[in-house]
Amino acid sequence: MFVRHDELLWMLRQIYGQRIKRDKLVRKFKNHGISSLLPYFPGIESIFNNLDEKAPVVQNVFLALGARINCKIDDPGDLSNETSYLELENHLLPLLIQSISLEQSSGLAKGARVRVSPVSHSSSVKPGSEGFITEKSAGAAKVRFYSTAGRYGMDIFSTEVPDEDLQLLTVASLLDRHQDLRGLAQYFYNDSMLRSMKTGIDSSVYSFAAELAVKFLTDKRFIKIDDDELVGEPDQIFPVLAPKLAETYRDLSLFSSPTLSSPPSERKAHVLRLELTTGCDYNRCTFCSEYSDMTAVTKSFAEFKEHVDRVADSIGPEKSRIQRLFIGSGNSLGVATDSLLKSLNYASGIFQPQKISLYGRTASILEKSVEELKRLKKAGLSLIYWGLESGSDEVLDYICKDCTRDEMIEAAKKLVEAEIEVSAMLMPGVGGLKFSQQHIAGTLELLHSIQINYLTLLSINPSEDSLYERHMQSEIDNRHLTPDEVNIQIYKLLEGLKPLGLQIGMFTEEIDRASSNTKRFNCQFTDVNKKHLLQEFWN
């Protein structure tokens, strides 16, 4: 089964980190039209045989197929309006098979079959388009395309494309996607037939392609089935969306870990994660084992500069897709302001990001003056991810956070004055049954005392060897909340929270595997949405 690369990328973007109803995804694919899957439709023969006027269609089929084998196919002259799909197929397939089998190209020369590279930035033709070189000059080739991305139709045109944007498309690579010469010829024939009959194609063709697309994604393990929902698999999808980025993150000479702990929204193909610090300079929160085996180290500017330069070289053409930077690891805001500014400015000069974000602890925010924070904002720092966990001083002390609720409130005021956005994290269930009421009351008091832009609920999910888990197991008067009890706690938090207008989200494993959430939502917390969320939790 062949799916054109540009269409595969589009489909993967629709499901990356998503959980979606099957019928909704099929409808989305149908409306988009997965054109590279249309030729597999089994009803093409019936559509053609029922045509009243076959002659114009046949002429276009000959033209389209000639473009696909780079030679003119002569009309035998004995084809009439009574010609059937099968008769035409029996005439054309042997010609296609013979012509394709004789193709020999060892480089970008006249007559070579080529496709536009997936990483091309050509403004004249989209990546994945296929055609033949008709003229060759130094550093460029004029290509006559027989297949291009876009609306399904007779997109046959010629344009000049730089050599660096072209890839040789050998017979062997065609056979990799179509199994054998007959399968390849059949695909070309069906595709040309459909394009020639495009005005007669009904919705059943697009529905078939949409269903086939879902099957393809499932077979390739890009999505998994969960009842009537389809769940995108980030680990499978990301290397396709950003192959050079994925390879770069696995380079342990560049990164301390392949994942480089970061929020889910920063694990996208258009976001580049850079490592200014390794580990966490505090590393004593009892629930966290993310950095337990790492020594906290801050790169010097020279080391960070080398890191940035090597990453830029490693990701190559994917550099142009980068829209945001995330500066890791556990507490990059804790880096001395002058060093952090110098690092942000250098990275911005290389990648030209629209936004920069990083993790920040309460203590690190308090250590910065408002003026320092404003300088960081001016250098591009637009968002700080801030782990609040709880607003209860008793809970904060229980999990060994080195701050109090009042200190969080003071820190939040600084960030508001500096106009830096905040994405805060809270932990439903933290502190167990013993501190459940304190957790709710203290957290509501905190949230009603600060201004933040985003709030994410991450139900506590400690590892078995964490200090938090060992404490919990040893306590006679305490225990973990059950999943239902956690959800009741979340309900009470939502019920007591004033509609502040912030964006509030709670995500299951397809987006955030660090939590143990069993419910999901993501919305602006208004009066209307609050009522809707409470109804959902009640049900």
MOHUZI-V744070 format. One record per residue. PHI is phi in whole degrees, -180 to 180 (999 if undefined). PSI is psi in degrees with one decimal (NA if undefined). D_FIRST is the distance of its C-alpha to the first C-alpha in Angstrom with 2 decimals. Layout:
phi->[PHI	PHI]
psi->[PSI	PSI]
d_first->[D_FIRST	D_FIRST]
This chain:
phi->[999	-107	-122	-61	-60	-65	-75	-61	-61	-61	-63	-65	-67	-73	-114	-63	64	-120	-125	-140	-62	-58	-66	-69	-67	-60	-64	-65	-65	-64	-66	-74	84	-86	-65	-71	-99	-60	-64	-85	-62	-75	-97	-60	-58	-65	-61	-66	-63	-90	-69	-79	-117	-92	-56	-63	-66	-61	-60	-69	-64	-61	-63	-64	-69	-60	-67	-79	-120	61	-157	-73	-103	-78	-71	-67	89	-104	-92	-125	-67	-94	-60	-95	-56	-65	-62	-65	-61	-63	-79	-88	-58	-60	-65	-65	-61	-64	-65	-65	-65	-91	-66	-143	-140	-110	-169	-79	-127	-57	94	-75	-83	-138	-134	-78	-56	-58	-103	-69	-117	-61	-88	-96	-151	-82	-56	94	-65	-125	-174	-122	-75	-103	-144	-128	-130	-64	80	-155	-144	-90	-118	-97	-87	-110	-148	-134	-71	131	-62	-75	-172	-86	-88	-106	-154	-120	-158	-90	-130	-61	-55	-65	-96	-113	-125	-68	-112	-82	-61	-59	-70	-66	-69	-60	-101	-125	74	-147	-62	-65	-62	-66	-62	-64	-63	-59	-64	-63	-64	-65	-63	-64	-62	-75	-107	-56	-71	-100	-77	-102	-65	-63	-67	-71	-65	-60	-61	-66	-63	-66	-64	-63	-62	-60	-65	-71	-61	-85	65	-78	-134	-120	-97	-130	58	-97	-115	-116	-119	-68	-104	-55	-64	-86	-82	-56	-63	-83	-68	-143	-61	-72	-63	-60	-66	-66	-64	-82	-80	-73	-84	-110	-132	-72	-154	-64	-90	41	-36	-157	-63	-56	-69	-102	-104	-110	-69	-99	-114	-107	-95	-117	-112	-90	-122	-113	72	-130	-74	-101	57	-125	-64	-67	-84	-100	-122	-59	-115	-62	-102	-112	-86	-71	-137	-110	-68	-70	-61	-62	-69	-67	-59	-64	-59	-62	-63	-68	-63	-60	-65	-68	-83	54	-65	-71	-58	-69	-87	-68	-112	-138	-120	-118	-100	-100	-111	-66	-157	-64	-64	-74	-68	-51	-56	-61	-68	-65	-61	-62	-68	-63	-64	-67	-61	-65	-65	-82	-109	51	-73	-80	-145	-131	-136	-163	-83	-144	-91	-56	-60	-71	-66	-66	-70	-89	-77	-60	-63	-64	-64	-66	-64	-66	-60	-64	-79	118	-70	-110	-148	-116	-88	-130	-84	-80	68	-160	-104	-92	-62	-64	-69	-59	-67	-63	-98	65	-76	-92	-159	-120	-61	-62	-68	-63	-63	-64	-63	-61	-62	-63	-67	-64	-65	-82	63	-100	-70	-128	-114	-101	-116	-122	-116	-59	88	-67	92	72	-65	-59	-111	-59	-68	-62	-61	-65	-64	-66	-68	-63	-62	-64	-63	-82	-113	-130	-113	-132	-98	-135	-135	-118	-98	-122	-56	-59	-144	-72	-73	-63	-97	-76	-64	-59	-66	-65	-63	-61	-70	-91	-89	-78	-99	-148	-161	-65	-75	-72	-54	-66	-68	-62	-66	-65	-64	-63	-58	-65	-64	-65	-64	-87	-81	-69	-68	-88	85	-73	-86	-121	-141	-145	-126	-90	-63	-66	-113	-129	-85	-77	-99	-122	-62	-113	-126	-142	-165	-161	-160	-78	-85	-106	-57	-64	-69	-61	-60	-65	-62	-64	-64	-63	-66	-65	-67]
psi->[126.9	126.1	123.3	144.8	-41.3	-33.2	-35.9	-45.4	-42.1	-45.8	-41.9	-33.6	-28.8	-24.1	-6.2	120.0	26.6	154.1	119.4	144.0	140.1	-44.9	-31.2	-42.0	-42.2	-42.6	-40.4	-43.6	-38.8	-44.4	-33.5	-40.8	96.4	87.5	-32.0	-12.5	-10.3	-37.3	-11.1	-3.3	124.9	-9.3	12.4	-42.7	-44.3	-41.3	-45.8	-47.0	-24.3	1.7	141.7	-39.0	103.1	-27.4	-48.4	-36.1	-44.5	-41.9	-42.4	-33.3	-44.5	-42.8	-47.4	-42.4	-35.2	-37.7	-30.7	-17.5	5.5	36.1	152.2	135.0	118.3	138.5	122.7	-14.7	-15.3	17.0	132.6	-176.1	-12.8	-1.8	134.2	164.1	-45.3	-41.0	-44.1	-40.4	-45.9	-28.7	-41.3	-38.1	-44.5	-36.3	-42.2	-46.0	-45.2	-45.2	-45.0	-39.4	-22.0	-4.3	132.5	114.4	127.2	-1.8	-178.6	83.5	169.5	131.9	-9.3	140.9	129.5	164.3	154.9	128.9	143.5	-23.4	14.6	147.9	25.0	136.5	-10.9	-23.7	144.2	152.5	143.7	-14.2	146.2	147.5	-165.8	144.0	122.8	-25.0	143.9	131.6	175.5	118.2	0.7	164.7	143.0	124.4	132.8	111.2	138.0	-10.4	122.3	156.8	148.3	-161.2	147.8	112.0	-168.3	75.3	68.6	114.5	168.9	144.8	158.9	133.4	135.0	145.4	-36.6	-17.6	2.1	145.5	137.6	132.3	95.6	165.1	-39.7	-41.4	-32.6	-39.9	-27.1	-31.0	-12.0	8.8	-57.5	173.7	-39.7	-41.0	-39.3	-47.0	-39.7	-40.9	-48.2	-42.4	-49.5	-41.4	-46.0	-38.6	-46.6	-43.2	-34.6	-22.8	23.9	-33.0	-17.5	1.4	128.7	-179.6	-21.4	-30.7	-45.1	-32.9	-42.3	-46.8	-37.6	-44.3	-40.4	-34.6	-42.1	-42.2	-42.7	-48.1	-34.5	-46.0	-36.0	1.5	27.7	-24.9	153.5	154.9	129.0	94.1	-120.8	14.7	154.1	133.7	122.5	141.6	98.3	-39.8	-27.6	-33.5	-42.9	-44.0	-20.9	-41.6	-35.3	72.7	-39.8	-36.4	-45.8	-41.7	-39.1	-42.1	-25.1	-6.9	105.0	-5.7	-10.4	-33.0	146.5	-21.9	151.9	-26.7	-28.0	84.6	121.3	156.9	152.1	-36.7	-11.6	6.8	46.5	163.9	-20.9	7.7	132.6	126.6	125.2	150.2	102.9	-37.7	153.5	133.0	-158.4	132.6	-11.8	-65.3	35.6	4.2	127.4	-25.7	-14.3	125.5	13.8	-39.1	19.1	-29.7	11.5	139.0	132.0	119.9	138.5	128.2	143.0	166.5	-39.4	-40.4	-40.5	-40.1	-45.1	-41.1	-48.4	-45.7	-42.4	-39.3	-44.0	-43.4	-38.8	-40.3	-12.8	-125.1	-18.6	-10.9	-36.9	-16.4	-11.8	124.5	-24.7	155.3	139.7	124.2	109.5	169.4	-113.2	-28.4	63.6	-24.0	-20.7	-9.8	142.9	137.7	-46.8	-41.7	-40.4	-42.7	-44.6	-40.3	-43.0	-43.6	-39.9	-47.6	-39.0	-37.7	-30.9	-42.6	-12.2	52.8	154.1	-30.6	153.7	139.0	164.3	169.6	145.4	136.1	159.6	-46.3	-37.6	-35.3	-44.2	-30.2	-23.6	139.6	162.2	-38.1	-40.3	-42.0	-36.6	-37.6	-39.0	-39.4	-44.9	-30.4	-2.7	-9.0	109.7	-17.1	134.0	128.6	124.7	117.4	98.1	-42.0	-50.5	158.8	3.3	125.5	-34.4	-42.1	-42.9	-41.0	-37.2	-37.4	7.9	36.6	138.7	50.2	167.8	171.2	-42.6	-36.2	-36.4	-41.7	-42.0	-43.1	-41.4	-38.7	-38.0	-43.8	-36.5	-44.7	-34.6	-7.5	36.8	127.9	155.5	131.1	107.4	149.9	136.1	152.6	93.7	140.9	-13.5	139.3	-11.9	-166.6	-36.6	-37.0	16.6	-47.7	-41.2	-38.7	-45.2	-51.4	-47.5	-37.5	-40.9	-41.4	-40.9	-50.4	-30.6	-1.5	-3.0	161.4	118.7	163.4	-36.5	144.4	124.9	132.3	120.5	94.5	135.4	137.5	66.9	147.7	159.3	-27.9	9.6	155.0	-34.9	-46.6	-39.8	-40.3	-45.6	-41.6	-24.6	-9.7	128.9	-33.2	19.8	159.3	165.3	148.9	144.4	162.7	-39.8	-38.9	-35.5	-44.2	-33.3	-39.3	-42.0	-41.9	-45.5	-36.9	-47.1	-39.0	-38.9	-13.8	128.1	145.8	91.1	-9.1	-1.2	162.6	123.2	134.4	152.9	125.0	144.3	-171.7	-23.1	-18.4	-47.6	103.6	-6.2	-21.9	177.8	35.5	140.5	-5.0	160.6	145.0	163.5	109.4	167.6	132.3	83.4	176.2	-47.7	-47.0	-32.3	-46.3	-42.3	-44.1	-43.4	-37.2	-41.3	-44.1	-36.8	-42.0	NA]
d_first->[0.00	3.80	6.70	10.04	12.41	15.12	13.21	12.04	15.74	16.96	15.18	16.43	19.85	20.02	19.70	21.37	24.45	24.09	24.54	23.56	23.77	20.55	21.74	22.74	19.40	17.70	20.56	20.18	16.50	17.58	20.53	18.72	16.10	12.52	12.57	9.31	7.82	10.95	10.21	8.36	11.82	13.72	17.02	16.90	19.25	21.70	21.89	22.75	25.15	27.04	27.76	31.47	31.18	28.52	30.24	29.38	25.70	25.70	27.49	24.91	22.06	24.06	24.65	21.07	19.88	22.93	21.90	18.50	20.43	23.55	25.96	27.54	26.58	29.82	30.26	31.74	34.14	33.99	31.23	32.70	32.03	31.57	28.66	25.77	22.04	22.05	24.97	23.42	20.20	22.46	24.32	21.65	18.90	21.47	22.64	19.28	18.63	22.18	22.14	19.00	20.34	23.59	22.34	24.24	24.59	26.15	26.84	27.03	29.03	29.35	26.55	24.00	20.43	20.01	18.30	20.28	20.24	18.85	22.51	24.11	26.88	27.30	28.84	27.95	24.16	21.50	19.44	16.07	17.61	17.36	20.19	22.90	26.20	29.05	31.89	32.49	35.24	36.23	33.80	31.73	29.78	29.54	25.95	25.01	21.75	19.43	16.91	18.29	17.79	19.78	20.43	18.39	20.68	22.00	22.11	23.51	26.20	27.69	28.87	30.18	28.24	29.79	28.57	27.98	25.25	23.31	20.96	20.73	17.35	17.77	16.29	15.49	13.41	11.51	11.05	9.86	6.51	6.78	8.96	11.97	14.02	13.84	10.06	10.59	13.71	12.36	9.95	13.12	15.26	13.63	13.46	17.04	18.17	17.17	18.74	21.76	22.16	21.56	24.95	24.17	20.96	21.91	20.85	18.96	16.11	15.98	16.52	13.55	11.28	13.31	12.99	9.20	9.61	12.17	10.28	7.66	10.95	12.72	10.62	10.84	14.48	14.97	16.72	18.82	20.21	23.97	25.27	24.24	23.36	20.41	21.54	20.08	20.37	22.22	22.18	18.39	18.12	21.15	20.16	17.17	19.48	22.31	21.55	25.03	26.76	25.20	26.29	29.68	30.36	29.90	32.60	35.68	37.95	37.02	36.64	38.53	35.45	31.69	31.85	35.12	36.22	35.57	35.11	31.60	31.96	32.43	29.24	27.11	25.40	28.25	30.98	32.46	34.41	37.42	39.85	43.51	44.77	43.73	44.30	46.74	50.39	51.44	49.19	51.51	49.79	49.82	46.41	44.53	43.43	40.88	43.30	45.46	44.73	44.92	48.05	48.46	48.53	48.61	47.58	50.23	49.40	49.04	46.58	44.57	44.60	43.24	40.55	39.51	39.56	37.47	34.87	34.73	34.29	31.61	29.32	29.79	28.06	27.10	30.84	30.74	28.58	31.19	33.05	34.87	36.50	37.27	40.15	40.19	41.33	43.48	46.24	45.93	48.41	51.00	51.01	54.21	53.90	54.70	52.18	49.51	50.27	50.09	46.72	45.29	46.63	45.19	41.67	41.86	42.94	39.92	37.17	38.84	37.58	38.23	39.18	40.23	40.50	41.79	43.23	46.95	49.45	52.46	54.85	53.07	53.22	56.91	57.62	56.52	58.90	57.72	58.35	56.09	53.32	53.79	53.49	50.20	49.04	50.06	48.09	44.89	44.92	43.85	42.85	44.17	42.48	45.43	45.58	48.34	47.43	50.53	53.56	55.90	58.13	58.43	54.66	54.39	57.15	55.52	52.30	54.34	53.19	55.77	56.46	57.99	57.14	59.82	58.36	54.92	56.64	58.44	55.28	53.45	56.32	55.95	52.28	53.08	55.85	53.60	50.94	48.16	45.60	45.18	42.31	44.12	43.00	44.85	44.56	45.00	46.52	48.07	51.54	50.88	53.04	56.25	55.44	53.26	55.83	56.84	53.21	52.80	56.19	56.04	52.51	53.44	56.55	54.55	51.92	54.72	56.42	53.67	51.39	47.76	44.63	41.99	42.42	39.90	40.73	39.65	40.96	42.53	40.47	42.68	41.69	43.74	45.67	46.57	50.23	49.51	48.17	51.12	53.55	52.01	52.17	55.79	57.10	58.92	59.11	55.50	51.93	48.38	47.60	45.22	42.00	43.82	46.85	44.82	43.42	46.99	48.05	45.34	46.51	50.06	49.06	47.27	50.17	52.71	50.87	52.12	49.53	49.58	46.64	44.74	40.99	40.60	37.52	36.67	33.21	31.58	29.60	26.38	28.64	31.71	31.73	35.32	36.72	36.90	36.55	35.74	35.82	34.25	35.33	35.61	38.07	41.23	44.14	46.15	48.39	45.79	42.97	45.42	46.30	42.67	41.90	44.98	44.05	40.60	42.26	44.89	42.39]
